[in-house]
Amino acid sequence: MDAWLIGGVKSLIVIAMVLQLSALLLWVERKGSALIQNRYGANRANFFGVVPFNLGFLNTLIADPIKLFTKEDFVPAGADRFIHSLAPFLALFPALITFAAIPFGDYVVIGGTTIELRAVDLDVGILYVVAMVAMSVYGVVLAGWASNNRWALLGSIRGAAQMISYEVALGLALVSMVLTYNTLDMQAMVYAQGELIFGVLPAWGFLYQPAALLIVFTAGMAESKRVPFDLPEAESELVAGYFTEYSGGKQAAFMLADFAEVVMTAGLVVTLFFGGWQVPYLTAEGWTLPFMDLIPVTGWIVTVLQLASFTIKVLFFCWLQILVRWTLPRFRYDQLMNLGWKGMIPLALINLFITALMILLVGESA
Amino acid sequence: MSELWFYILAGMTVAAATGVVMLPNPVHSALSLVATLFLVAIHYASLDAHLVAALQIIVYAGAIMVLFLFVIMLLNLQTDPDESPMNATAAIAAGAALAIAAVLGRVFYAFGTSGAGAELPEGFGTTKALARVLFREHTVAFELTSLLLLVAVVGAVVLAQRDKHDARVEPVEPVEPVETEGQG
């Protein structure tokens, strides 16, 4: 029973964190776009004018959901009602549960029970992530098909083609990471990144695999279907793409799914390439900076520092994706496909070959 | 996993599988198949075969079924107009299904519960254990299978390319405007 309780609490925490962060990112996106475009934005929220600072984040956390979920839920004539309602859930569900495999801390001991700080202790963690990414195509495909709308169908076909194309490159890049760390377990990958190269540099993944980092980050952005990869919802061509016929809460679910995928991409990149929850030079005994004396830091402080490290890194990569979204224009469709099939997949294959060759020559993984 | 969970899960799996053949709309059938494959993956996971479960979702529920759905949507298949579910084909199919179920039931009944409660060997279902079996005992079969898949991929590319090649050899001549008589 204890195991069930711990598992349940951990799952709740992870899902709540992803949901909250996704909602907050919506505000960061509004405010961030205003900053980037040098204009005021999202500055009207206050509580009867008594709060001296801007409460814009309350907009996306409280006001927006209330507005969206009290709107009329419109289903167009000729639509497949059941699948039209099912599609937003199919879009949101994989995006939310993918984070289960990602470790957000080492472990804590509460009352003699060791609790690993990740939702599920999966020894095939990275395959689970790939599986959930593969499942996320259904929401997009079915939304367009069930809407009985040509723009929506075109958007969903674009979305399916794009997501399947970039999944190949993502999968190949992840295989080279599996070879590098010699494990499928994401917690073991984070442990491996706690080592030091030549006793000086933290052995973070991006030092070994810069090409894989580029591919995973780009493919992750393509999977979240945001600018510059927002061809499935290109509003200048397809009205709003696959969710043209969605309103209110269901449309909010699609939007939330996109942001959850942003969080997911950030989590994946951090875990594979930037040491996950590792703080540089911080071990269980304390801070062991090279050429210096040990600074003793122990117990809960280490855990808290590691949690903070993971959170800050994830927030940074969420922000980076929003920055890219407001900096780059949209791809043309042939450019998108060329980049995927002629750019990223060959690069991923070459990277995989070189990784395998290096392991063969050097004799062991990192 | 407790027995109750197994029966709930098994009931859902059978219901989803029944939906694949019973639902009139091809997209609904394909979705039922996705649900069936996903539920089978949960069965694998509950039997400690995590790797097989993940592969089942990636390969079947993910890649293959998305392709199925894509093709169904592109062909714009309509709902099966045949309203009578009990024609001759259906009767024969039902008979065959019952026969297979009877044979399988007899076989599994013979197994009984001899394996129930047995301790799993150390590391059962992990990637290492599966890879050892695959690459030590079945290396040739594995490599032959990969060769077969490679041939299929190359074949698909060749088939897709042929139209383009033909078009280059015999360029389509511009259609001359046909003279119409007695009009205008």
Contacts between the chains, C-beta under 8 A, distances in Angstrom:
chain1	res1	chain2	res2	distance
A	80	B	25	7.8
A	80	B	27	7.5
A	83	B	27	7.1
A	83	B	28	7.6
A	83	B	31	7.4
A	122	B	50	6.6
A	123	B	50	6.3
A	123	B	126	5.6
A	123	B	127	6.8
A	124	B	50	4.9
A	124	B	51	5.2
A	124	B	54	4.8
A	124	B	127	6.2
A	127	B	51	7.0
A	127	B	54	3.8
A	127	B	55	7.1
A	127	B	58	6.7
A	128	B	54	5.6
A	130	B	54	7.7
A	130	B	58	5.6
A	131	B	54	5.2
A	131	B	57	3.9
A	131	B	58	4.7
A	131	B	61	7.8
A	131	B	62	6.2
A	134	B	57	6.9
A	134	B	58	5.5
A	134	B	61	7.3
A	134	B	62	2.7
A	134	B	63	6.4
A	134	B	66	7.4
A	135	B	57	6.8
A	135	B	61	6.6
A	135	B	62	6.1
A	137	B	62	7.5
A	137	B	66	5.1
A	138	B	34	7.0
A	138	B	66	7.2
A	138	B	69	7.6
A	141	B	66	6.9
A	141	B	69	5.9
A	141	B	70	7.2
A	141	B	73	7.2
A	142	B	27	7.9
A	142	B	31	7.6
A	142	B	69	7.9
A	145	B	27	6.5
A	145	B	73	5.3
A	153	B	73	7.4
A	157	B	70	7.5
A	157	B	73	7.3
A	157	B	74	7.6
A	160	B	66	6.5
A	160	B	70	5.9
A	164	B	63	7.7
A	164	B	66	6.5
A	184	B	127	5.6
